[in-house]
Amino acid sequence: MKKKISIIGCGWLGKAIAKVLLNEGFIIDGSTAQKDNLIELKSMGINPHQIQLSNDGVFGKLLPLFEEAGIVILAFPPGMRRNLNADYAARVNHVLKAIPKHFDGKIIHLSSIGVFGTTQGIVSEDSVPRPESAVGKALLKAETHIKNFSALATVVRLGGLVGDGRHPARQLAGKTNISAPKAPINLVHQKDVVSFLVKLIQGNNWGDTLHCVSPIHTERATYYTHECLENNLAKPIFSEDESKRTKKVLDTKSENLLGFHYQLPNCRIQDG
C-alpha cells in the first residue's frame, strides 16, 4: 500500500484521524478551508493545503492531494446547519470530478447515520434509508455520487460524535421539555471512529457501506440525565409526550469484516 493518505477536511475529526495515522507511519496530506489553520496542520506533521469547497466548485489545488495517495478520506461535514444554502452533494461531486483519471487509490467517504429517518426503527447497513430532513437527503445523494464514482469506494456512516471536549449532554443540561425521552441514543466516541478507520485502512475490504456507531442504545432521558448528574451539570427535563422517534442504528459488519471492537461504547463525558 502507498504510504500517503490524504484527508480532505482536517477539522475536529480529520485532525484526530491524521494524528493516529502519522503515528502509524503514514504520510498525511490534509486540507483546510481556513488559511489560519495551515500553520497548525504543518506543526502536527501534516502537509497542509488550503481548499475551499462551494456549491459552484473547488477553490484551491486538489490535484496534489491525489498524487501518490493510496487512500483519500473525505471528512468534511455537510455544513448545512451553518449555511442553509450549502449543497453538500454538489461539493462531494466537485471533489470527485477533480480526481485525475490515473488515480488508482481507494476512497473513504465519512457519511452519517442521518441518512436514516428518525422513525425508521432498527436499521442496519442493508436497510434502505428514508431520510426526512434536508441534511439526510443531501447525505444520501452524496453517498450515491460516491458509489457511482467507484465500486471500491467505502462509505462509513458515523453515529453522533462525542469525545475531545464534545458531548451533547452539555448542550442538553438544564433544558426543559426535551423531546423523545424514550428514543435510543446512537452515539460513537471519536477514539473509536479513529480506531475503526485504522482497521479499515489496514485491512483489504473495500467497496462496502459500513456503520460506525456504538452498540449501546440507552433511552435518551435515562442516558442524558445520568451523564449530566454524574458530571455536576444541571439536570435536563424531558417531555412526557409520546414520540415517534425510534431510529436505532446497528453496526452488524465491522467485527467480522475488520475485527473491530468498540473500546468506549458508553460514550461518557468522562471518557474524554
Rosetta silent file (secondary structure, phi, psi, omega in degrees, C-alpha in Angstrom):
SEQUENCE: MKKKISIIGCGWLGKAIAKVLLNEGFIIDGSTAQKDNLIELKSMGINPHQIQLSNDGVFGKLLPLFEEAGIVILAFPPGMRRNLNADYAARVNHVLKAIPKHFDGKIIHLSSIGVFGTTQGIVSEDSVPRPESAVGKALLKAETHIKNFSALATVVRLGGLVGDGRHPARQLAGKTNISAPKAPINLVHQKDVVSFLVKLIQGNNWGDTLHCVSPIHTERATYYTHECLENNLAKPIFSEDESKRTKKVLDTKSENLLGFHYQLPNCRIQDG
SCORE:     score description
SCORE:     0.000 S_00000001
   1 L     0.000  139.562  175.407    0.000    0.000    0.000 S_00000001
   2 L   -64.135  145.067 -172.821    1.168    3.523   -0.764 S_00000001
   3 L   -85.439   -6.302 -179.404    2.160    5.340    2.416 S_00000001
   4 E   -93.888  129.608  173.726    0.421    8.616    1.587 S_00000001
   5 E  -123.689  130.824  178.363   -3.109    9.233    2.825 S_00000001
   6 E  -107.457  136.783  179.424   -4.922   12.474    2.050 S_00000001
   7 E  -117.938  113.534  178.072   -7.686   13.844    4.261 S_00000001
   8 E   -91.623  103.969 -175.602  -10.000   16.391    2.689 S_00000001
   9 L   109.698   73.094  179.394  -11.363   18.262    5.679 S_00000001
  10 L   -92.492   71.430  174.638   -8.886   18.372    8.585 S_00000001
  11 L   -99.614 -144.117 -177.233  -11.265   19.691   11.209 S_00000001
  12 H   -55.152  -47.184 -179.274  -12.138   18.278   14.632 S_00000001
  13 H   -83.339  -43.028 -177.569  -12.341   14.695   13.369 S_00000001
  14 H   -57.693  -40.414  179.566   -9.917   14.918   10.450 S_00000001
  15 H   -67.804  -36.851  178.026   -7.067   16.089   12.691 S_00000001
  16 H   -64.913  -39.694  176.897   -7.714   13.252   15.157 S_00000001
  17 H   -64.238  -46.280 -177.858   -7.554   10.749   12.292 S_00000001
  18 H   -60.646  -41.862 -177.671   -4.372   12.327   10.932 S_00000001
  19 H   -58.867  -44.372 -178.945   -2.617   12.260   14.306 S_00000001
  20 H   -72.138  -39.995  179.872   -3.048    8.496   14.690 S_00000001
  21 H   -65.964  -34.784  174.718   -2.186    7.726   11.072 S_00000001
  22 H   -61.374  -42.086  178.645    1.025    9.750   11.391 S_00000001
  23 H   -67.146  -22.674  177.363    1.950    7.596   14.388 S_00000001
  24 L   -83.955   -1.505  175.996    1.239    4.528   12.235 S_00000001
  25 L    96.692    8.209  179.019    3.917    5.717    9.796 S_00000001
  26 L   -84.592  153.318  170.411    1.761    7.175    7.050 S_00000001
  27 E   -89.826  127.552 -174.394    2.489   10.403    5.189 S_00000001
  28 E  -117.032  124.718  166.959   -0.533   12.666    5.611 S_00000001
  29 E  -105.216  139.993 -178.138   -1.691   15.471    3.361 S_00000001
  30 E  -142.994  148.708 -179.544   -4.652   17.416    4.669 S_00000001
  31 E  -111.709  152.098  173.161   -6.875   20.249    3.571 S_00000001
  32 E  -142.283  150.824  178.814   -8.497   23.105    5.438 S_00000001
  33 L   -82.026  -21.161 -173.598  -10.690   25.935    4.225 S_00000001
  34 L  -102.326  128.304  179.337   -9.072   28.458    6.562 S_00000001
  35 H   -59.986  -35.930 -178.482   -5.626   29.911    5.915 S_00000001
  36 H   -62.401  -22.325 -177.482   -5.093   30.367    9.673 S_00000001
  37 H   -85.180  -10.628 -176.804   -5.250   26.585   10.148 S_00000001
  38 H   -61.906  -39.598 -178.524   -2.367   25.814    7.781 S_00000001
  39 H   -64.928  -42.023  179.486    0.267   26.515   10.436 S_00000001
  40 H   -62.811  -44.618  180.000   -1.412   24.170   12.934 S_00000001
  41 H   -61.203  -43.169 -179.829   -1.620   21.349   10.397 S_00000001
  42 H   -63.478  -38.925  179.931    2.038   21.780    9.487 S_00000001
  43 H   -65.962  -24.252  177.558    3.045   21.748   13.158 S_00000001
  44 H   -81.251  -10.785 -177.005    1.269   18.378   13.501 S_00000001
  45 L    98.413    9.327  179.067    3.346   16.932   10.669 S_00000001
  46 L   -91.260  136.936  172.765    0.578   17.189    8.073 S_00000001
  47 E   -76.915  108.187 -169.096    1.352   18.529    4.602 S_00000001
  48 E   -88.196  147.365  176.824   -1.253   21.330    4.526 S_00000001
  49 E  -137.795  134.881  175.406   -3.381   22.523    1.611 S_00000001
  50 E   -92.512  113.357 -179.314   -5.926   25.321    1.581 S_00000001
  51 L  -130.195  126.996  175.464   -9.032   24.078   -0.232 S_00000001
  52 E  -113.831  127.814  178.709  -12.424   25.753   -0.197 S_00000001
  53 E  -105.877  132.905  177.765  -15.459   23.845   -1.401 S_00000001
  54 L  -133.296  175.394  177.575  -18.558   25.678   -2.524 S_00000001
  55 L   -62.195  -26.350 -174.163  -21.748   24.869   -4.398 S_00000001
  56 L   -91.803  -17.851 -178.724  -20.091   26.210   -7.548 S_00000001
  57 L   160.537 -162.299 -177.610  -16.777   24.380   -7.395 S_00000001
  58 E  -112.628  131.269  176.384  -13.396   23.945   -5.742 S_00000001
  59 E  -111.768  114.746 -173.335  -11.095   26.830   -4.882 S_00000001
  60 L   121.689  172.232 -175.505   -7.522   25.656   -4.476 S_00000001
  61 L   -99.807  107.141  178.460   -5.491   22.840   -5.964 S_00000001
  62 L   -81.175  -26.343 -173.743   -6.900   19.391   -5.237 S_00000001
  63 H   -52.625  -44.332  179.930   -4.559   17.526   -7.586 S_00000001
  64 H   -59.783  -25.388  179.036   -1.589   17.402   -5.125 S_00000001
  65 H   -71.210  -28.083 -178.778   -3.838   15.645   -2.601 S_00000001
  66 H   -91.517  -26.174 -179.203   -4.476   12.800   -5.042 S_00000001
  67 L   -61.381  125.008  177.111   -0.957   12.464   -6.445 S_00000001
  68 L    65.308   11.780 -179.667    0.769    9.370   -4.985 S_00000001
  69 E   -86.561  132.150  175.066   -2.059    8.863   -2.484 S_00000001
  70 E   -82.492  -29.948 -178.780   -3.074    5.298   -1.672 S_00000001
  71 E  -142.689  138.383  172.281   -6.203    6.448    0.140 S_00000001
  72 E  -120.129  126.720 -179.956   -8.231    9.663    0.132 S_00000001
  73 E  -106.898  121.359  174.881  -10.611   10.305    3.040 S_00000001
  74 E   -90.309  106.976 -171.142  -13.493   12.726    2.521 S_00000001
  75 L  -122.120   15.875 -179.653  -14.010   14.083    6.033 S_00000001
  76 L   -88.239  140.803 -176.814  -15.688   17.444    5.551 S_00000001
  77 L   -77.820  165.561  179.113  -19.161   17.898    7.112 S_00000001
  78 L   -59.896  -35.213  178.308  -22.312   18.919    5.229 S_00000001
  79 L    69.396   17.877 -174.152  -22.181   22.405    6.765 S_00000001
  80 L   -85.029  -14.510  176.211  -25.919   22.830    6.226 S_00000001
  81 L   -75.958  -35.723  177.450  -26.707   23.912    9.789 S_00000001
  82 L   -81.283  -32.085 -177.715  -24.466   26.952    9.447 S_00000001
  83 L  -133.515  102.112 -175.588  -25.367   27.591    5.824 S_00000001
  84 L   -64.152  -20.782 -178.766  -28.857   26.542    4.763 S_00000001
  85 L   -90.219   -2.136 -178.886  -27.921   27.066    1.118 S_00000001
  86 L   -64.187  131.091  178.015  -24.945   24.697    1.234 S_00000001
  87 L  -106.218   89.753 -174.272  -25.249   21.919   -1.349 S_00000001
  88 H   -61.753  -43.868 -178.870  -23.260   19.121    0.254 S_00000001
  89 H   -61.970  -38.868  178.522  -23.867   16.576   -2.508 S_00000001
  90 H   -65.081  -38.279 -179.388  -22.670   19.053   -5.128 S_00000001
  91 H   -67.189  -40.625  174.965  -19.497   19.713   -3.127 S_00000001
  92 H   -61.411  -42.512 -179.164  -18.755   15.995   -2.880 S_00000001
  93 H   -65.371  -36.039  176.778  -19.338   15.701   -6.610 S_00000001
  94 H   -61.539  -40.191  178.097  -16.938   18.587   -7.312 S_00000001
  95 H   -63.675  -45.709 -178.775  -14.219   16.689   -5.422 S_00000001
  96 H   -62.030  -39.274  179.824  -14.902   13.503   -7.384 S_00000001
  97 H   -68.264  -21.984 -179.686  -14.737   15.347  -10.693 S_00000001
  98 L   -84.600   -7.863 -178.619  -11.325   16.739   -9.715 S_00000001
  99 L   -72.780  125.383 -178.567   -9.847   13.255   -9.240 S_00000001
 100 L   -66.408  151.266 -176.556   -7.377   12.543  -12.062 S_00000001
 101 L   -62.987  -26.527 -177.772   -8.082    9.559  -14.303 S_00000001
 102 L   -84.504   -1.078  179.091   -4.776    7.932  -13.360 S_00000001
 103 L   -63.966  124.585 -177.790   -5.669    7.888   -9.649 S_00000001
 104 L  -120.889   19.142  179.529   -5.575    4.258   -8.522 S_00000001
 105 L   -87.587 -174.737  179.894   -6.108    4.705   -4.786 S_00000001
 106 E  -105.674  156.737  178.987   -9.106    3.998   -2.570 S_00000001
 107 E  -119.898  131.556  171.216  -11.731    6.444   -1.305 S_00000001
 108 E  -114.700  121.152  179.761  -13.252    6.511    2.175 S_00000001
 109 E  -108.054  119.207  178.721  -16.290    8.756    2.478 S_00000001
 110 E   -87.398  107.436  179.678  -17.345    9.712    6.004 S_00000001
 111 E  -105.686 -154.534 -174.880  -21.114    9.975    5.959 S_00000001
 112 E  -148.491  152.720  174.461  -23.649    9.908    8.789 S_00000001
 113 H   -68.926   -2.723  173.765  -26.473    7.791   10.179 S_00000001
 114 H   -63.272   -9.580  175.399  -28.537   10.909    9.415 S_00000001
 115 H   -66.098  -21.116  179.534  -29.338    9.221    6.094 S_00000001
 116 L   -91.840  143.556  175.728  -31.992    7.289    8.020 S_00000001
 117 L   -70.519  155.185 -176.092  -35.274    8.848    9.031 S_00000001
 118 L   -68.505  -16.512 -177.082  -35.970    9.274   12.738 S_00000001
 119 L  -108.811   17.591 -175.695  -38.948    6.894   12.587 S_00000001
 120 L   -80.662   -5.747  179.289  -37.285    4.014   10.705 S_00000001
 121 L    71.771 -143.803 -178.488  -36.829    1.872   13.821 S_00000001
 122 E   -78.175  124.859 -178.706  -33.984   -0.663   13.852 S_00000001
 123 E  -131.853  147.809  176.624  -31.751   -0.267   10.817 S_00000001
 124 L  -124.025 -173.657  179.735  -28.555   -1.927    9.624 S_00000001
 125 L   -62.417  -24.611 -177.864  -26.156   -1.397    6.738 S_00000001
 126 L   -91.461   -4.114  179.162  -28.551   -3.304    4.464 S_00000001
 127 L   -74.108  147.874  178.400  -31.593   -1.180    5.334 S_00000001
 128 L   -84.599  118.694 -179.911  -32.880    1.264    2.729 S_00000001
 129 L   -66.144  139.851  173.098  -32.512    4.845    4.034 S_00000001
 130 L  -129.170   75.701 -175.956  -35.619    7.009    4.051 S_00000001
 131 L   -66.192  146.311  179.895  -34.310   10.431    5.072 S_00000001
 132 L  -106.657  -34.015 -174.395  -36.787   13.061    6.205 S_00000001
 133 L   -90.734  163.942  176.798  -34.603   16.138    6.629 S_00000001
 134 H   -63.073  -37.988  178.870  -32.788   18.194    4.015 S_00000001
 135 H   -63.962  -46.180  179.468  -29.474   17.169    5.582 S_00000001
 136 H   -59.606  -41.195  179.010  -30.400   13.481    5.431 S_00000001
 137 H   -66.976  -37.416  178.016  -31.395   13.744    1.784 S_00000001
 138 H   -67.730  -39.470  177.685  -28.146   15.547    0.949 S_00000001
 139 H   -60.582  -45.125 -178.477  -26.123   12.874    2.763 S_00000001
 140 H   -66.659  -40.079  178.207  -27.820   10.105    0.807 S_00000001
 141 H   -63.714  -39.512  177.615  -27.338   11.904   -2.511 S_00000001
 142 H   -63.835  -41.762  177.016  -23.631   12.363   -1.706 S_00000001
 143 H   -59.406  -39.366  179.109  -23.321    8.637   -0.941 S_00000001
 144 H   -63.344  -41.952  176.082  -24.870    7.897   -4.330 S_00000001
 145 H   -58.302  -44.808 -178.577  -22.274   10.089   -6.045 S_00000001
 146 H   -61.571  -48.935 -177.408  -19.507    8.216   -4.205 S_00000001
 147 H   -66.704  -35.770  178.109  -20.817    4.770   -5.093 S_00000001
 148 H   -70.448  -26.698 -178.354  -21.399    5.724   -8.711 S_00000001
 149 H   -73.843  -42.594 -176.467  -17.838    7.027   -8.959 S_00000001
 150 L  -151.341  132.012  176.813  -16.089    3.854   -7.785 S_00000001
 151 L   -69.787  -16.858 -179.356  -17.164    0.354   -6.838 S_00000001
 152 L   -96.469    0.406  177.408  -14.181    0.270   -4.451 S_00000001
 153 L   -72.520  138.238  179.736  -15.203    3.415   -2.541 S_00000001
 154 E  -109.893  128.214  176.736  -16.150    2.727    1.064 S_00000001
 155 E  -101.272  127.586  177.135  -18.872    4.702    2.826 S_00000001
 156 E  -117.103  112.000  178.647  -18.656    4.881    6.618 S_00000001
 157 E   -88.442  119.626 -176.470  -21.781    6.202    8.324 S_00000001
 158 E   -94.675  143.272  171.616  -20.880    7.715   11.684 S_00000001
 159 L   -74.507 -175.989  177.393  -23.109    7.941   14.737 S_00000001
 160 E   -63.562  125.351 -170.220  -23.424   11.122   16.770 S_00000001
 161 E   -84.576  134.213  174.067  -19.860   12.110   17.611 S_00000001
 162 E  -131.975  166.972  177.031  -18.604   12.615   21.157 S_00000001
 163 E   113.716  161.856  177.400  -15.170   12.999   22.724 S_00000001
 164 L    52.467   46.727  177.009  -12.316   15.502   22.942 S_00000001
 165 L    88.361   -4.521 -178.205  -14.496   18.052   24.728 S_00000001
 166 E  -106.888  126.310  175.749  -17.611   17.428   22.641 S_00000001
 167 L  -161.166  129.860 -177.839  -20.721   15.873   24.192 S_00000001
 168 H   -63.448  -21.509  178.391  -24.445   16.548   23.619 S_00000001
 169 H   -59.397  -33.165  179.826  -25.164   16.243   27.363 S_00000001
 170 H   -66.684  -34.074  178.728  -23.534   19.633   27.822 S_00000001
 171 H   -76.339  -28.311 -178.037  -25.977   21.190   25.352 S_00000001
 172 H   -87.891  -17.625 -177.019  -28.991   19.493   26.978 S_00000001
 173 L   -55.878  128.005  176.538  -28.029   20.298   30.576 S_00000001
 174 L    80.861   -7.193 -179.795  -30.637   22.470   32.274 S_00000001
 175 L   -80.209  158.559 -178.966  -33.007   22.480   29.309 S_00000001
 176 L  -123.844  163.397  177.188  -36.681   21.625   29.680 S_00000001
 177 L    55.318   41.029  179.506  -39.360   19.959   27.581 S_00000001
 178 E   -75.999  133.188 -174.376  -36.773   17.942   25.636 S_00000001
 179 L   -78.456  167.223  172.027  -38.441   15.673   23.092 S_00000001
 180 L    52.961   58.582 -178.561  -38.204   11.907   22.527 S_00000001
 181 L   -63.862  -29.304 -175.886  -37.263   10.706   26.034 S_00000001
 182 L   -97.956    0.383  178.603  -37.525    7.032   25.101 S_00000001
 183 L   -67.201  143.089  179.360  -35.713    7.232   21.774 S_00000001
 184 E   -74.085  148.092  173.632  -32.454    5.236   21.683 S_00000001
 185 L   -80.224  152.137  178.010  -29.113    7.019   21.526 S_00000001
 186 L  -137.367   70.954 -173.549  -26.883    6.396   18.507 S_00000001
 187 E  -107.225  168.909  172.294  -23.519    7.796   19.524 S_00000001
 188 E  -155.191  141.115 -179.418  -19.877    6.950   18.877 S_00000001
 189 E   -82.648  142.331  179.760  -16.672    8.157   20.507 S_00000001
 190 H   -52.126  -41.515 -178.707  -14.086    9.948   18.403 S_00000001
 191 H   -63.990  -36.001  177.300  -11.392    7.489   19.528 S_00000001
 192 H   -69.917  -36.718  176.348  -13.483    4.548   18.329 S_00000001
 193 H   -59.664  -46.624 -178.805  -14.044    6.248   14.966 S_00000001
 194 H   -62.937  -44.901  178.953  -10.308    6.655   14.519 S_00000001
 195 H   -63.169  -38.813  177.140   -9.609    3.039   15.536 S_00000001
 196 H   -59.090  -46.877 -177.920  -12.359    1.857   13.175 S_00000001
 197 H   -68.378  -35.718  176.761  -10.768    3.721   10.263 S_00000001
 198 H   -62.658  -43.626  177.190   -7.294    2.399   11.084 S_00000001
 199 H   -60.570  -41.137  179.371   -8.683   -1.156   10.976 S_00000001
 200 H   -63.318  -45.125 -177.968  -10.336   -0.386    7.643 S_00000001
 201 H   -66.479  -38.754 -178.406   -7.135    1.051    6.179 S_00000001
 202 H   -74.547  -21.668 -179.549   -5.001   -1.838    7.419 S_00000001
 203 L   -85.757 -166.301 -178.664   -7.402   -4.426    6.002 S_00000001
 204 L  -137.989   42.015  179.329   -8.268   -5.206    2.433 S_00000001
 205 L  -116.028  110.251 -175.408  -12.038   -4.841    2.355 S_00000001
 206 L  -127.374  154.484  175.653  -13.241   -2.093    0.052 S_00000001
 207 L    95.085    7.277 -178.530  -16.498   -1.086   -1.561 S_00000001
 208 L   -93.542  166.549  163.369  -18.755   -1.589    1.456 S_00000001
 209 E  -109.838  120.619 -174.316  -21.171    0.648    3.300 S_00000001
 210 E  -120.214  154.303  174.102  -20.329    0.401    6.999 S_00000001
 211 E  -110.887  132.096  174.708  -21.801    1.758   10.227 S_00000001
 212 E  -118.265   91.302 -176.705  -19.585    3.115   12.980 S_00000001
 213 L  -149.734  138.053 -176.267  -21.941    3.537   15.924 S_00000001
 214 L   -57.873  146.315  177.432  -21.748    2.274   19.499 S_00000001
 215 L   -77.379   -3.541  178.850  -23.692   -0.903   20.368 S_00000001
 216 L   -89.909  123.375 -176.039  -25.101    0.859   23.470 S_00000001
 217 L  -129.835   54.467  178.788  -28.556    2.328   22.767 S_00000001
 218 L   -60.905  151.235  175.540  -29.846    3.550   26.129 S_00000001
 219 E   -62.231  143.612 -173.951  -33.028    5.633   26.144 S_00000001
 220 H   -55.602  -48.248 -176.547  -32.265    9.338   25.762 S_00000001
 221 H   -62.489  -44.013  179.510  -33.807   10.501   29.046 S_00000001
 222 H   -63.282  -47.511 -175.623  -32.035    7.832   31.084 S_00000001
 223 H   -65.786  -52.562 -173.896  -28.693    8.371   29.400 S_00000001
 224 H   -71.934  -31.924  175.327  -28.543   12.174   29.379 S_00000001
 225 H   -63.937  -45.251  178.761  -29.928   12.541   32.896 S_00000001
 226 H   -61.690  -45.908 -177.816  -27.233   10.191   34.183 S_00000001
 227 H   -63.026  -41.176 -179.318  -24.457   11.955   32.265 S_00000001
 228 H   -66.927  -47.934 -178.878  -25.484   15.392   33.495 S_00000001
 229 H   -66.852  -36.070  179.475  -25.825   14.387   37.158 S_00000001
 230 H   -65.440  -25.188 -175.221  -22.604   12.348   37.028 S_00000001
 231 L  -116.683   24.013  175.302  -20.711   15.400   35.805 S_00000001
 232 L    57.472   36.897  174.710  -22.311   18.085   38.016 S_00000001
 233 L  -103.959  155.638 -179.773  -24.359   19.536   35.172 S_00000001
 234 L   -60.900  139.450 -177.267  -27.920   20.791   35.539 S_00000001
 235 L   -66.215  130.379  174.771  -30.488   18.029   35.157 S_00000001
 236 L   -79.916  143.220  179.182  -32.239   18.003   31.763 S_00000001
 237 L  -110.595  120.411 -177.605  -36.015   17.763   31.870 S_00000001
 238 E   -96.518  149.599  176.273  -37.628   15.635   29.184 S_00000001
 239 L   -67.246  151.783  176.258  -41.154   15.910   27.855 S_00000001
 240 L   -94.961    1.005 -179.991  -43.617   13.181   28.815 S_00000001
 241 L   -70.163  146.162  176.300  -45.219   13.301   25.390 S_00000001
 242 L   -68.323  146.313  179.851  -45.012   10.232   23.186 S_00000001
 243 L  -128.775  146.865  176.663  -42.573   10.438   20.298 S_00000001
 244 L   -88.876    4.762 -177.373  -42.373    8.547   17.006 S_00000001
 245 L   -75.273  106.999 -172.191  -38.585    8.801   17.095 S_00000001
 246 L  -125.735    1.784 -171.974  -37.471    5.162   17.019 S_00000001
 247 L   -59.808  125.106  176.603  -34.240    5.080   14.999 S_00000001
 248 E  -134.062  110.272 -171.130  -31.739    2.558   16.328 S_00000001
 249 E   -98.960  124.079 -177.430  -28.692    2.111   14.095 S_00000001
 250 L  -103.419  142.427  168.881  -26.775   -1.160   14.251 S_00000001
 251 L  -101.470  104.718 -176.645  -23.218   -1.931   13.225 S_00000001
 252 L  -105.981   -0.265 -171.542  -23.503   -5.535   12.048 S_00000001
 253 L  -114.575  -32.331 -164.687  -20.389   -5.787    9.894 S_00000001
 254 H   -65.901  -32.330 -179.075  -17.258   -4.322   11.486 S_00000001
 255 H   -64.987  -48.031 -178.687  -16.497   -7.138   13.943 S_00000001
 256 H   -75.487  -38.430 -174.399  -16.480   -9.858   11.282 S_00000001
 257 H   -79.211  -40.818 -173.437  -15.148   -7.749    8.423 S_00000001
 258 H  -113.920  -11.047 -173.680  -12.497   -5.707   10.248 S_00000001
 259 L    69.530   32.323 -174.170  -12.026   -7.458   13.578 S_00000001
 260 L   -96.572  141.416  175.491  -13.085   -4.215   15.244 S_00000001
 261 L  -133.090  135.468  179.285  -14.358   -3.837   18.816 S_00000001
 262 L   -71.969  128.022 -179.611  -15.620   -0.633   20.436 S_00000001
 263 L   -93.015  -24.414 -178.922  -13.413    0.423   23.338 S_00000001
 264 L  -128.213   60.097 -172.640  -15.603    3.284   24.601 S_00000001
 265 L   -68.914  -21.976 -178.240  -19.148    2.054   23.858 S_00000001
 266 L   -79.598  -15.077  175.014  -20.775    4.001   26.715 S_00000001
 267 L    51.819   49.410 -177.834  -19.692    7.347   25.178 S_00000001
 268 L   -84.578  153.209  173.563  -19.377    9.004   28.567 S_00000001
 269 H   -56.966  -40.165 -176.632  -18.198   12.567   29.176 S_00000001
 270 H   -69.957   -9.415  176.764  -15.555   11.116   31.479 S_00000001
 271 H   -74.314   -9.394  178.574  -14.130    9.089   28.578 S_00000001
 272 L    89.447    0.000    0.000  -12.562   12.335   27.378 S_00000001
